[in-house]
Amino acid sequence: MPKTLLLLGLGKYAPTSPPPPSTTTTTDSNLTPSTIKAAVASQTSTLSSLGFTCTKLDLNPSDPNDSLLRLKQLLTSQPGWDGIVIGFGLRGNVELTELFEKVVNLSRGGGEVWV
């Protein structure tokens, strides 16, 4: 049976320009929206080639309540994920810390959605 991974990130909600340096925990100036998108596509392809079934969920920082509800629905409708990956766009942006923490708690089985 293939291993299942849930890939959580900003996806279609990712900024179209690099974030200001004060809002991110990285100083890598080579990170642009296009290089990030290419890296995510490459890593997803590698995971698939290794036998993982990957499901992506884009989280919208402008509508965190909807994002958390969609995540909860996915976690309850398809239990038993072998792994959950949270992308750096969500992990590394200090302005998204609250959403990141809620995603982690919900993914760990907290079951609570604070809206």
Phi, psi and omega in degrees: 000132181292149175282144182248135178236138173256120183255113182254131178196186180279331176046239184293349178262005180293147178298151179269358174224156181300145178289156176300145182305331183288349184253000183234157181265009179246153175244015182284106182285351178279352180280112176234163178307321181288321179290325178293314180300318179294320180294317179297316179298318179295315180294322177295319177297318178298315179300317179297319180292338178273003175100007178274141170264117185255132174241129181258145172224119178275130180254130184261109180295340177281345178220068185298326181298314178296319180299316180293321178295318178296321177297314180299318178299317180293318180295323181277332180279337180227071181290162174090032176296140177280339178192154176231126181249129177249120185293158184293333178302328177271319182288324191263001181257114184299334179289345181253014183303316182297315178296317178303313181298320179293322177296316179299311182298317179294320181292332179280359178098016178298329176073348181273138172238115182267105179245000000 
